[in-house]
Amino acid sequence: MATATNTYPTITIDLILDRLSTKDVLRGVLHSILFHRLFGTVKPQTFEVLDITMPGVEDMEMEQLVNEKVDAFWKGIESGSNKRGRITVTFSEKRPKKSWFQVYMGEEEVPWEQWIINAELRQPKSDRDRLAFHTEIATTLTNTVHMMLSHTSSERGRTAVPPITVAAGISPFPISISVSFGGVDVG
C-alpha cells in the first residue's frame, strides 16, 4: 500500500464504511497512525472497533484533534452528495528557511511522511449485507494495523524519521490532519 509519489513515504489506506461504523473506524485508524508515529512519552490506550483491537494515544490534545477531524469528515459526508472523502495525516520537520542569498528567513515545515485515508460511505441493504460488510471492514482494519506495523518497522519507515532534536511534548514533529472532499479541504 505504500507508494512513492514524493521523496517521502506516502501510505494509502482505502476504507469502505457504513453509517454505523464510520466514526469509530476513522477514530481507530487515526489513533493507530498517531500511536505508531508519536515519539514523545505516549500513554497508550486501545479502541475496540468491530471486534478488532486498535492501538491509540491517550492525550487530550491528540484526542481533540482526532475527534475534530472525524466530525469534519462526518459533516462533509452528511452535507454533500459526495460519499467519498479523504483524511490526510502529514508528519513534518522544521528546517531553517533561507532566501536566495542564503539569509536565514525563519523556519519551514518539510514533510517526511504522509498517510492518506480514502474513505467511501456505502449503505448495506439488509441485515445479512450489514453482517458481511462489517466482517469485510474488520478484515480491512486488521490488514491496516498489520500494514502500519510493517511500514513503521521497515527500513524505509525507520529512515523516513528525521533526527529528533527536541524532546519536549508528545511529538517532536509538527502534525497536520486535513479532511477533503473532491480535492476541497473542509474543517
Disulfide bonds with the S-S distance in Angstrom:
none
